[in-house]
Structures are given as C-alpha cells and as structure tokens.
Amino acid sequence: MADFLINIFLDEEQQKKIEEAGLGDQIQEIEGKKAVQVEMSKKDQKKLLKGFSGLEFDSSNACVLPDEPQNTLLNIILEMKSLDVMKFAITKLYNPLAGKSLRSKVH
C-alpha cells in the first residue's frame, strides 16, 4: 500500500479511454464517482505540496490535483498504460523553479 494517493475522477470519455488502455479493472467508485487512484511516496507528496499550494489530503491520504496537472497525469497513464507512473510523472508535475526568478551568473 502506498503512503499517499491521487484520485483522478473520470467522466465517461475518460473512463472509456482508461478501459481502452487495459486499465478498466483499476476503476473504482469513490464518493459515488468513477475514479482511478495513483500511488505515490511521501517524497512525491512533499513535492506536490510545494508545487500546489492548497492541495489537501483526506483521511485516506488521497488528494485531487488541479485540472491541468490532473489532465497531464491522466495523459501519462494513458500513454504508459499503467497507474504506476509517479516516478516519471512527478518530473512533469513538479517544477521546483516555479515562481522563482532566474538569476544570471556574473563572471
């Protein structure tokens, strides 16, 4: 069992794409909606908390990403045909330099 989870709630079109990717058996019902869950480590969770202020985890240590990163994660899942994608996905979702000004080196 993973330390933390990302819930991706699916509309009908997304659900169909998940099924076409061979992951239909991974679809669960969460809060009355169809969803898949992506497992992540404590380290990944810390990066996401830094990258997305206001990200909240429920009592089962699950969160829902904002729309754009959630779509990115869903596309990675569909491309890799796996829910075990966080090692790759975290590099696309977390930008440690976001919001920081670039410093130029002066010689």
MOPAC internal coordinates of N, CA, C and O (Angstrom, degrees):
PM7 1SCF
backbone

  N    0.0000 0     0.00 0     0.00 0    0    0    0
  C    1.4700 1     0.00 0     0.00 0    1    0    0
  C    1.5299 1   109.06 1     0.00 0    2    1    0
  O    1.2310 1   121.11 1   -43.32 1    3    2    1
  N    1.3030 1   115.49 1   136.68 1    3    2    1
  C    1.4639 1   121.15 1  -179.05 1    5    3    2
  C    1.5271 1   110.37 1   -76.61 1    6    5    3
  O    1.2310 1   121.51 1   -20.12 1    7    6    5
  N    1.3141 1   114.71 1   159.88 1    7    6    5
  C    1.4538 1   120.32 1   176.94 1    9    7    6
  C    1.5280 1   110.70 1   -68.44 1   10    9    7
  O    1.2310 1   120.96 1   138.34 1   11   10    9
  N    1.3441 1   115.77 1   -41.66 1   11   10    9
  C    1.4615 1   122.01 1  -175.55 1   13   11   10
  C    1.5225 1   110.11 1  -139.22 1   14   13   11
  O    1.2310 1   121.10 1   -18.32 1   15   14   13
  N    1.3332 1   115.50 1   161.68 1   15   14   13
  C    1.4633 1   121.68 1  -177.67 1   17   15   14
  C    1.5203 1   110.22 1  -134.05 1   18   17   15
  O    1.2310 1   121.31 1   -27.76 1   19   18   17
  N    1.3156 1   115.10 1   152.24 1   19   18   17
  C    1.4662 1   121.11 1   168.56 1   21   19   18
  C    1.5181 1   105.92 1  -113.89 1   22   21   19
  O    1.2310 1   120.63 1   -57.30 1   23   22   21
  N    1.3245 1   116.40 1   122.70 1   23   22   21
  C    1.4620 1   121.18 1   175.21 1   25   23   22
  C    1.5197 1   108.49 1   -88.53 1   26   25   23
  O    1.2310 1   121.02 1   -51.65 1   27   26   25
  N    1.3151 1   115.65 1   128.35 1   27   26   25
  C    1.4714 1   120.85 1   174.34 1   29   27   26
  C    1.5181 1   106.44 1  -115.50 1   30   29   27
  O    1.2310 1   121.05 1   -74.09 1   31   30   29
  N    1.3267 1   115.60 1   105.91 1   31   30   29
  C    1.4644 1   120.68 1   178.98 1   33   31   30
  C    1.5229 1   108.43 1   -79.60 1   34   33   31
  O    1.2310 1   121.10 1   -43.93 1   35   34   33
  N    1.3234 1   115.51 1   136.07 1   35   34   33
  C    1.4625 1   121.54 1  -170.86 1   37   35   34
  C    1.5176 1   112.15 1  -110.91 1   38   37   35
  O    1.2310 1   120.76 1   -43.66 1   39   38   37
  N    1.3415 1   116.16 1   136.34 1   39   38   37
  C    1.4615 1   119.14 1   167.59 1   41   39   38
  C    1.5356 1   106.53 1   -85.44 1   42   41   39
  O    1.2310 1   119.98 1    -1.42 1   43   42   41
  N    1.3122 1   117.64 1   178.58 1   43   42   41
  C    1.4735 1   120.46 1  -175.08 1   45   43   42
  C    1.5231 1   112.24 1   -60.33 1   46   45   43
  O    1.2310 1   120.12 1   138.38 1   47   46   45
  N    1.3207 1   117.38 1   -41.62 1   47   46   45
  C    1.4677 1   121.44 1  -179.10 1   49   47   46
  C    1.5319 1   110.53 1   -64.75 1   50   49   47
  O    1.2310 1   120.44 1   135.26 1   51   50   49
  N    1.3371 1   116.76 1   -44.74 1   51   50   49
  C    1.4598 1   120.64 1   179.09 1   53   51   50
  C    1.5291 1   111.09 1   -64.95 1   54   53   51
  O    1.2310 1   120.74 1   141.01 1   55   54   53
  N    1.3277 1   116.18 1   -38.99 1   55   54   53
  C    1.4614 1   120.49 1   178.53 1   57   55   54
  C    1.5286 1   110.24 1   -61.26 1   58   57   55
  O    1.2310 1   120.79 1   137.90 1   59   58   57
  N    1.3253 1   116.09 1   -42.10 1   59   58   57
  C    1.4640 1   120.83 1   179.14 1   61   59   58
  C    1.5272 1   110.36 1   -62.76 1   62   61   59
  O    1.2310 1   120.27 1   138.35 1   63   62   61
  N    1.3349 1   117.09 1   -41.65 1   63   62   61
  C    1.4658 1   121.05 1   179.61 1   65   63   62
  C    1.5311 1   110.91 1   -64.68 1   66   65   63
  O    1.2310 1   120.37 1   140.34 1   67   66   65
  N    1.3289 1   116.90 1   -39.66 1   67   66   65
  C    1.4728 1   121.24 1   177.72 1   69   67   66
  C    1.5283 1   109.48 1   -62.67 1   70   69   67
  O    1.2310 1   120.64 1   136.83 1   71   70   69
  N    1.3224 1   116.38 1   -43.17 1   71   70   69
  C    1.4671 1   120.77 1   178.86 1   73   71   70
  C    1.5312 1   110.57 1   -64.19 1   74   73   71
  O    1.2310 1   120.39 1   138.19 1   75   74   73
  N    1.3428 1   116.86 1   -41.81 1   75   74   73
  C    1.4689 1   120.99 1   179.04 1   77   75   74
  C    1.5278 1   111.86 1   -65.24 1   78   77   75
  O    1.2310 1   120.42 1   153.93 1   79   78   77
  N    1.3338 1   116.80 1   -26.07 1   79   78   77
  C    1.4670 1   121.30 1   178.29 1   81   79   78
  C    1.5341 1   111.22 1   -82.17 1   82   81   79
  O    1.2310 1   120.80 1  -177.67 1   83   82   81
  N    1.3350 1   116.07 1     2.33 1   83   82   81
  C    1.4612 1   119.97 1   178.27 1   85   83   82
  C    1.5197 1   113.60 1    82.90 1   86   85   83
  O    1.2310 1   120.40 1  -162.34 1   87   86   85
  N    1.3353 1   116.84 1    17.66 1   87   86   85
  C    1.4590 1   120.70 1  -176.94 1   89   87   86
  C    1.5286 1   112.71 1  -112.32 1   90   89   87
  O    1.2310 1   120.54 1  -162.32 1   91   90   89
  N    1.3286 1   116.57 1    17.68 1   91   90   89
  C    1.4627 1   120.63 1  -178.68 1   93   91   90
  C    1.5111 1   113.69 1   -56.83 1   94   93   91
  O    1.2310 1   120.40 1   148.93 1   95   94   93
  N    1.3476 1   116.84 1   -31.07 1   95   94   93
  C    1.4648 1   120.24 1  -179.82 1   97   95   94
  C    1.5291 1   112.37 1   -73.09 1   98   97   95
  O    1.2310 1   120.42 1   170.82 1   99   98   97
  N    1.3426 1   116.80 1    -9.18 1   99   98   97
  C    1.4674 1   121.22 1   179.08 1  101   99   98
  C    1.5309 1   112.79 1   -92.75 1  102  101   99
  O    1.2310 1   120.35 1   172.56 1  103  102  101
  N    1.3325 1   116.94 1    -7.44 1  103  102  101
  C    1.4631 1   120.60 1  -179.25 1  105  103  102
  C    1.5243 1   108.76 1   -74.04 1  106  105  103
  O    1.2310 1   121.35 1   -48.68 1  107  106  105
  N    1.3204 1   115.03 1   131.32 1  107  106  105
  C    1.4617 1   122.18 1  -179.89 1  109  107  106
  C    1.5203 1   108.75 1  -122.41 1  110  109  107
  O    1.2310 1   121.34 1   -12.49 1  111  110  109
  N    1.3165 1   115.03 1   167.51 1  111  110  109
  C    1.4555 1   119.02 1   172.06 1  113  111  110
  C    1.5196 1   107.16 1  -106.04 1  114  113  111
  O    1.2310 1   121.02 1   -60.00 1  115  114  113
  N    1.3304 1   115.66 1   120.00 1  115  114  113
  C    1.4635 1   122.39 1  -179.84 1  117  115  114
  C    1.5223 1   107.19 1  -126.45 1  118  117  115
  O    1.2310 1   120.67 1   -55.08 1  119  118  117
  N    1.3201 1   116.33 1   124.92 1  119  118  117
  C    1.4658 1   121.42 1  -179.06 1  121  119  118
  C    1.5234 1   111.29 1    53.01 1  122  121  119
  O    1.2310 1   120.65 1  -144.61 1  123  122  121
  N    1.3230 1   116.36 1    35.39 1  123  122  121
  C    1.4602 1   120.91 1   177.03 1  125  123  122
  C    1.5177 1   114.65 1    79.19 1  126  125  123
  O    1.2310 1   120.04 1  -173.23 1  127  126  125
  N    1.3396 1   117.53 1     6.77 1  127  126  125
  C    1.4627 1   121.23 1  -179.59 1  129  127  126
  C    1.5190 1   109.53 1  -122.12 1  130  129  127
  O    1.2310 1   120.64 1   -26.99 1  131  130  129
  N    1.3221 1   116.38 1   153.01 1  131  130  129
  C    1.4636 1   122.02 1   175.97 1  133  131  130
  C    1.5285 1   108.61 1   -75.63 1  134  133  131
  O    1.2310 1   120.94 1   -43.31 1  135  134  133
  N    1.3345 1   115.82 1   136.69 1  135  134  133
  C    1.4618 1   120.33 1  -177.34 1  137  135  134
  C    1.5151 1   110.35 1  -156.75 1  138  137  135
  O    1.2310 1   121.34 1   -18.36 1  139  138  137
  N    1.3255 1   115.04 1   161.64 1  139  138  137
  C    1.4568 1   122.04 1   167.40 1  141  139  138
  C    1.5270 1   106.55 1  -119.55 1  142  141  139
  O    1.2310 1   121.15 1   -24.87 1  143  142  141
  N    1.3263 1   115.41 1   155.13 1  143  142  141
  C    1.4578 1   120.25 1   179.81 1  145  143  142
  C    1.5227 1   109.69 1  -119.63 1  146  145  143
  O    1.2310 1   121.32 1   -47.24 1  147  146  145
  N    1.3287 1   115.08 1   132.76 1  147  146  145
  C    1.4586 1   121.86 1   177.50 1  149  147  146
  C    1.5259 1   107.11 1  -107.61 1  150  149  147
  O    1.2310 1   120.94 1   -54.46 1  151  150  149
  N    1.3231 1   115.81 1   125.54 1  151  150  149
  C    1.4619 1   120.67 1  -179.80 1  153  151  150
  C    1.5191 1   110.00 1   -80.58 1  154  153  151
  O    1.2310 1   121.48 1   -33.63 1  155  154  153
  N    1.3446 1   114.78 1   146.37 1  155  154  153
  C    1.4663 1   119.19 1   175.47 1  157  155  154
  C    1.5178 1   109.58 1  -146.22 1  158  157  155
  O    1.2310 1   121.55 1   -20.13 1  159  158  157
  N    1.3143 1   114.63 1   159.87 1  159  158  157
  C    1.4592 1   122.01 1  -179.19 1  161  159  158
  C    1.5272 1   110.55 1   -85.64 1  162  161  159
  O    1.2310 1   121.17 1    -9.27 1  163  162  161
  N    1.3140 1   115.37 1   170.73 1  163  162  161
  C    1.4658 1   121.54 1   175.38 1  165  163  162
  C    1.5361 1   109.74 1   -60.41 1  166  165  163
  O    1.2310 1   120.51 1   141.74 1  167  166  165
  N    1.3240 1   116.64 1   -38.26 1  167  166  165
  C    1.4692 1   121.73 1   179.63 1  169  167  166
  C    1.5369 1   110.18 1   -62.81 1  170  169  167
  O    1.2310 1   120.36 1   135.40 1  171  170  169
  N    1.3504 1   116.91 1   -44.60 1  171  170  169
  C    1.4649 1   120.76 1   177.93 1  173  171  170
  C    1.5247 1   110.34 1   -63.23 1  174  173  171
  O    1.2310 1   120.74 1   139.45 1  175  174  173
  N    1.3291 1   116.19 1   -40.55 1  175  174  173
  C    1.4605 1   120.87 1  -179.28 1  177  175  174
  C    1.5319 1   110.37 1   -61.57 1  178  177  175
  O    1.2310 1   120.61 1   137.61 1  179  178  177
  N    1.3313 1   116.44 1   -42.39 1  179  178  177
  C    1.4669 1   120.11 1   179.04 1  181  179  178
  C    1.5283 1   110.77 1   -62.25 1  182  181  179
  O    1.2310 1   120.27 1   139.44 1  183  182  181
  N    1.3427 1   117.08 1   -40.56 1  183  182  181
  C    1.4649 1   120.65 1   178.89 1  185  183  182
  C    1.5227 1   110.82 1   -64.42 1  186  185  183
  O    1.2310 1   120.53 1   137.79 1  187  186  185
  N    1.3332 1   116.59 1   -42.21 1  187  186  185
  C    1.4648 1   119.41 1   179.75 1  189  187  186
  C    1.5229 1   111.07 1   -65.62 1  190  189  187
  O    1.2310 1   120.12 1   141.75 1  191  190  189
  N    1.3347 1   117.37 1   -38.25 1  191  190  189
  C    1.4665 1   120.12 1   177.85 1  193  191  190
  C    1.5234 1   111.10 1   -63.67 1  194  193  191
  O    1.2310 1   120.24 1   143.56 1  195  194  193
  N    1.3407 1   117.14 1   -36.44 1  195  194  193
  C    1.4678 1   120.48 1   176.06 1  197  195  194
  C    1.5233 1   110.92 1   -68.55 1  198  197  195
  O    1.2310 1   120.93 1   140.60 1  199  198  197
  N    1.3192 1   115.83 1   -39.40 1  199  198  197
  C    1.4613 1   120.65 1  -174.85 1  201  199  198
  C    1.5183 1   114.56 1   -78.72 1  202  201  199
  O    1.2310 1   120.44 1   152.77 1  203  202  201
  N    1.3296 1   116.76 1   -27.23 1  203  202  201
  C    1.4648 1   120.74 1  -176.16 1  205  203  202
  C    1.5163 1   109.51 1  -129.84 1  206  205  203
  O    1.2310 1   120.68 1   -86.69 1  207  206  205
  N    1.3245 1   116.30 1    93.31 1  207  206  205
  C    1.4607 1   119.27 1   178.86 1  209  207  206
  C    1.5280 1   108.64 1   -64.90 1  210  209  207
  O    1.2310 1   121.05 1   -38.64 1  211  210  209
  N    1.3000 1   115.60 1   141.36 1  211  210  209
  C    1.4562 1   119.96 1  -179.77 1  213  211  210
  C    1.5186 1   113.83 1    89.70 1  214  213  211
  O    1.2310 1   119.96 1  -179.76 1  215  214  213
  N    1.3373 1   117.69 1     0.24 1  215  214  213
  C    1.4571 1   120.92 1   178.29 1  217  215  214
  C    1.5220 1   108.40 1   -68.57 1  218  217  215
  O    1.2310 1   120.51 1   -53.38 1  219  218  217
  N    1.3214 1   116.62 1   126.62 1  219  218  217
  C    1.4574 1   120.54 1  -176.63 1  221  219  218
  C    1.5163 1   110.87 1  -118.00 1  222  221  219
  O    1.2310 1   121.42 1   -36.51 1  223  222  221
  N    1.3254 1   114.89 1   143.49 1  223  222  221
  C    1.4577 1   122.28 1   177.57 1  225  223  222
  C    1.5166 1   109.15 1  -110.28 1  226  225  223
  O    1.2310 1   120.56 1   -40.52 1  227  226  225
  N    1.3386 1   116.54 1   139.48 1  227  226  225
  C    1.4590 1   120.50 1  -179.79 1  229  227  226
  C    1.5279 1   110.31 1   -87.25 1  230  229  227
  O    1.2310 1   120.54 1     7.25 1  231  230  229
  N    1.3212 1   116.57 1  -172.75 1  231  230  229
  C    1.4629 1   121.60 1  -176.21 1  233  231  230
  C    1.5281 1   112.80 1   -64.34 1  234  233  231
  O    1.2310 1   120.08 1   159.86 1  235  234  233
  N    1.3410 1   117.45 1   -20.14 1  235  234  233
  C    1.4644 1   119.99 1   177.28 1  237  235  234
  C    1.5331 1   111.74 1   -96.09 1  238  237  235
  O    1.2310 1   120.85 1  -164.29 1  239  238  237
  N    1.3593 1   115.98 1    15.71 1  239  238  237
  C    1.4701 1   122.51 1  -179.57 1  241  239  238
  C    1.5264 1   112.40 1    61.07 1  242  241  239
  O    1.2310 1   120.58 1  -144.74 1  243  242  241
  N    1.3257 1   116.49 1    35.26 1  243  242  241
  C    1.4627 1   121.75 1   177.79 1  245  243  242
  C    1.5272 1   109.70 1  -112.29 1  246  245  243
  O    1.2310 1   121.16 1   -30.50 1  247  246  245
  N    1.3316 1   115.39 1   149.50 1  247  246  245
  C    1.4633 1   120.81 1   177.72 1  249  247  246
  C    1.5209 1   109.05 1  -134.23 1  250  249  247
  O    1.2310 1   121.42 1   -10.49 1  251  250  249
  N    1.3243 1   114.89 1   169.51 1  251  250  249
  C    1.4592 1   122.31 1   173.72 1  253  251  250
  C    1.5244 1   106.11 1  -124.23 1  254  253  251
  O    1.2310 1   120.82 1   -53.61 1  255  254  253
  N    1.3243 1   116.05 1   126.39 1  255  254  253
  C    1.4614 1   121.08 1   179.71 1  257  255  254
  C    1.5235 1   110.92 1   -76.60 1  258  257  255
  O    1.2310 1   120.17 1   -22.43 1  259  258  257
  N    1.3344 1   117.28 1   157.57 1  259  258  257
  C    1.4692 1   120.07 1   171.06 1  261  259  258
  C    1.5377 1   109.63 1   -59.06 1  262  261  259
  O    1.2310 1   120.45 1   -17.09 1  263  262  261
  N    1.3274 1   116.75 1   162.91 1  263  262  261
  C    1.4688 1   122.17 1  -172.37 1  265  263  262
  C    1.5242 1   114.60 1   -53.24 1  266  265  263
  O    1.2310 1   119.82 1   127.39 1  267  266  265
  N    1.3314 1   117.96 1   -52.61 1  267  266  265
  C    1.4691 1   119.81 1  -174.26 1  269  267  266
  C    1.5302 1   112.34 1   -62.27 1  270  269  267
  O    1.2310 1   119.06 1   129.09 1  271  270  269
  N    1.3646 1   119.40 1   -50.91 1  271  270  269
  C    1.4668 1   117.44 1   177.60 1  273  271  270
  C    1.5304 1   113.16 1   -65.97 1  274  273  271
  O    1.2310 1   120.46 1   150.09 1  275  274  273
  N    1.3156 1   116.72 1   -29.91 1  275  274  273
  C    1.4681 1   118.56 1   176.77 1  277  275  274
  C    1.5250 1   110.69 1   -65.21 1  278  277  275
  O    1.2310 1   120.25 1   138.56 1  279  278  277
  N    1.3264 1   117.13 1   -41.44 1  279  278  277
  C    1.4649 1   120.85 1   176.98 1  281  279  278
  C    1.5347 1   110.73 1   -63.89 1  282  281  279
  O    1.2310 1   120.44 1   140.49 1  283  282  281
  N    1.3324 1   116.76 1   -39.51 1  283  282  281
  C    1.4662 1   121.01 1   176.70 1  285  283  282
  C    1.5253 1   109.86 1   -60.18 1  286  285  283
  O    1.2310 1   120.58 1   133.03 1  287  286  285
  N    1.3329 1   116.50 1   -46.97 1  287  286  285
  C    1.4620 1   121.11 1  -179.69 1  289  287  286
  C    1.5229 1   111.10 1   -63.49 1  290  289  287
  O    1.2310 1   120.19 1   137.80 1  291  290  289
  N    1.3219 1   117.24 1   -42.20 1  291  290  289
  C    1.4534 1   120.82 1   178.85 1  293  291  290
  C    1.5328 1   110.70 1   -62.63 1  294  293  291
  O    1.2310 1   120.00 1   138.78 1  295  294  293
  N    1.3142 1   117.61 1   -41.22 1  295  294  293
  C    1.4674 1   121.16 1   178.01 1  297  295  294
  C    1.5270 1   111.35 1   -63.41 1  298  297  295
  O    1.2310 1   119.99 1   141.29 1  299  298  297
  N    1.3271 1   117.62 1   -38.71 1  299  298  297
  C    1.4670 1   121.25 1   177.28 1  301  299  298
  C    1.5306 1   109.74 1   -64.36 1  302  301  299
  O    1.2310 1   120.35 1   136.71 1  303  302  301
  N    1.3220 1   116.94 1   -43.29 1  303  302  301
  C    1.4667 1   121.45 1   178.15 1  305  303  302
  C    1.5249 1   110.33 1   -59.16 1  306  305  303
  O    1.2310 1   120.47 1   133.78 1  307  306  305
  N    1.3209 1   116.71 1   -46.22 1  307  306  305
  C    1.4665 1   120.62 1  -178.71 1  309  307  306
  C    1.5276 1   111.22 1   -66.05 1  310  309  307
  O    1.2310 1   120.62 1   141.79 1  311  310  309
  N    1.3226 1   116.43 1   -38.21 1  311  310  309
  C    1.4625 1   120.69 1  -179.49 1  313  311  310
  C    1.5342 1   111.43 1   -68.97 1  314  313  311
  O    1.2310 1   120.70 1   138.80 1  315  314  313
  N    1.3455 1   116.26 1   -41.20 1  315  314  313
  C    1.4651 1   120.67 1  -177.16 1  317  315  314
  C    1.5328 1   112.70 1   -88.90 1  318  317  315
  O    1.2310 1   120.88 1   169.15 1  319  318  317
  N    1.3417 1   115.92 1   -10.85 1  319  318  317
  C    1.4669 1   122.02 1  -178.71 1  321  319  318
  C    1.5274 1   111.52 1    53.61 1  322  321  319
  O    1.2310 1   121.72 1  -136.60 1  323  322  321
  N    1.3439 1   114.31 1    43.40 1  323  322  321
  C    1.4650 1   121.46 1  -179.17 1  325  323  322
  C    1.5212 1   109.43 1  -155.81 1  326  325  323
  O    1.2310 1   121.08 1   -27.61 1  327  326  325
  N    1.3504 1   115.54 1   152.39 1  327  326  325
  C    1.4628 1   119.65 1   172.47 1  329  327  326
  C    1.5279 1   110.82 1   -93.77 1  330  329  327
  O    1.2310 1   120.26 1   172.82 1  331  330  329
  N    1.3217 1   117.11 1    -7.18 1  331  330  329
  C    1.4514 1   122.17 1   179.78 1  333  331  330
  C    1.5293 1   108.69 1   -89.24 1  334  333  331
  O    1.2310 1   120.99 1  -108.79 1  335  334  333
  N    1.3261 1   115.71 1    71.21 1  335  334  333
  C    1.4686 1   120.50 1  -170.56 1  337  335  334
  C    1.5202 1   114.51 1  -121.49 1  338  337  335
  O    1.2310 1   119.33 1   178.60 1  339  338  337
  N    1.3295 1   118.88 1    -1.40 1  339  338  337
  C    1.4640 1   119.56 1  -170.89 1  341  339  338
  C    1.5288 1   113.81 1   -63.73 1  342  341  339
  O    1.2310 1   119.25 1   147.22 1  343  342  341
  N    1.3155 1   119.03 1   -32.78 1  343  342  341
  C    1.4686 1   119.75 1   179.26 1  345  343  342
  C    1.5313 1   110.07 1   -58.18 1  346  345  343
  O    1.2310 1   120.67 1   142.32 1  347  346  345
  N    1.3132 1   116.32 1   -37.68 1  347  346  345
  C    1.4621 1   121.11 1   177.99 1  349  347  346
  C    1.5355 1   110.75 1   -85.62 1  350  349  347
  O    1.2310 1   120.64 1   134.94 1  351  350  349
  N    1.3191 1   116.38 1   -45.06 1  351  350  349
  C    1.4670 1   120.99 1  -172.24 1  353  351  350
  C    1.5216 1   113.16 1   -65.15 1  354  353  351
  O    1.2310 1   120.16 1   147.69 1  355  354  353
  N    1.3314 1   117.30 1   -32.31 1  355  354  353
  C    1.4658 1   118.56 1  -176.92 1  357  355  354
  C    1.5231 1   111.01 1   -61.22 1  358  357  355
  O    1.2310 1   120.08 1   149.64 1  359  358  357
  N    1.3262 1   117.45 1   -30.36 1  359  358  357
  C    1.4697 1   119.80 1   178.48 1  361  359  358
  C    1.5263 1   111.18 1   -69.60 1  362  361  359
  O    1.2310 1   120.16 1   152.82 1  363  362  361
  N    1.3227 1   117.30 1   -27.18 1  363  362  361
  C    1.4654 1   121.20 1   178.51 1  365  363  362
  C    1.5313 1   111.36 1   -85.75 1  366  365  363
  O    1.2310 1   120.57 1   150.41 1  367  366  365
  N    1.3409 1   116.51 1   -29.59 1  367  366  365
  C    1.4614 1   120.85 1  -174.68 1  369  367  366
  C    1.5262 1   113.26 1   -88.83 1  370  369  367
  O    1.2310 1   120.92 1   147.75 1  371  370  369
  N    1.3228 1   115.84 1   -32.25 1  371  370  369
  C    1.4586 1   120.04 1  -173.45 1  373  371  370
  C    1.5135 1   110.47 1  -108.75 1  374  373  371
  O    1.2310 1   120.88 1   -59.35 1  375  374  373
  N    1.3137 1   115.92 1   120.65 1  375  374  373
  C    1.4592 1   121.46 1   176.63 1  377  375  374
  C    1.5283 1   107.57 1  -116.75 1  378  377  375
  O    1.2310 1   119.79 1   -77.77 1  379  378  377
  N    1.3307 1   118.00 1   102.23 1  379  378  377
  C    1.4618 1   119.90 1  -176.26 1  381  379  378
  C    1.5241 1   113.68 1   -63.35 1  382  381  379
  O    1.2310 1   119.89 1   163.73 1  383  382  381
  N    1.3179 1   117.81 1   -16.27 1  383  382  381
  C    1.4597 1   120.88 1  -179.06 1  385  383  382
  C    1.5277 1   113.06 1   -97.37 1  386  385  383
  O    1.2310 1   120.01 1  -178.87 1  387  386  385
  N    1.3271 1   117.59 1     1.13 1  387  386  385
  C    1.4595 1   120.45 1  -178.61 1  389  387  386
  C    1.5207 1   110.08 1   -58.50 1  390  389  387
  O    1.2310 1   120.99 1   -50.10 1  391  390  389
  N    1.3098 1   115.70 1   129.90 1  391  390  389
  C    1.4581 1   120.97 1   176.23 1  393  391  390
  C    1.5250 1   114.20 1    80.58 1  394  393  391
  O    1.2310 1   119.56 1   179.49 1  395  394  393
  N    1.3160 1   118.44 1    -0.51 1  395  394  393
  C    1.4545 1   120.51 1   179.67 1  397  395  394
  C    1.5197 1   109.39 1  -103.64 1  398  397  395
  O    1.2310 1   120.81 1   -38.58 1  399  398  397
  N    1.3091 1   116.05 1   141.42 1  399  398  397
  C    1.4561 1   118.60 1   179.58 1  401  399  398
  C    1.5218 1   109.03 1   -77.49 1  402  401  399
  O    1.2310 1   121.81 1   -32.74 1  403  402  401
  N    1.3034 1   114.14 1   147.26 1  403  402  401
  C    1.4539 1   119.65 1   178.90 1  405  403  402
  C    1.5262 1   109.27 1   -81.96 1  406  405  403
  O    1.2310 1   121.12 1   -44.51 1  407  406  405
  N    1.3115 1   115.47 1   135.49 1  407  406  405
  C    1.4659 1   120.30 1   178.04 1  409  407  406
  C    1.5141 1   108.03 1  -104.34 1  410  409  407
  O    1.2310 1   121.18 1   -47.23 1  411  410  409
  N    1.2949 1   115.35 1   132.77 1  411  410  409
  C    1.4704 1   117.91 1   177.31 1  413  411  410
  C    1.5139 1   108.54 1   -92.61 1  414  413  411
  O    1.2310 1   120.94 1   -33.79 1  415  414  413
  N    1.3222 1   115.81 1   146.21 1  415  414  413
  C    1.4628 1   120.50 1   178.15 1  417  415  414
  C    1.5200 1   108.74 1   -83.23 1  418  417  415
  O    1.2310 1   121.19 1   -46.38 1  419  418  417
  N    1.2970 1   115.32 1   133.62 1  419  418  417
  C    1.4502 1   119.98 1   177.52 1  421  419  418
  C    1.5241 1   107.13 1  -108.69 1  422  421  419
  O    1.2310 1   120.95 1   -52.57 1  423  422  421
  N    1.3160 1   115.79 1   127.43 1  423  422  421
  C    1.4705 1   120.24 1  -177.20 1  425  423  422
  C    1.4840 1   111.04 1   -92.23 1  426  425  423
  O    1.2310 1   120.10 1   180.00 1  427  426  425

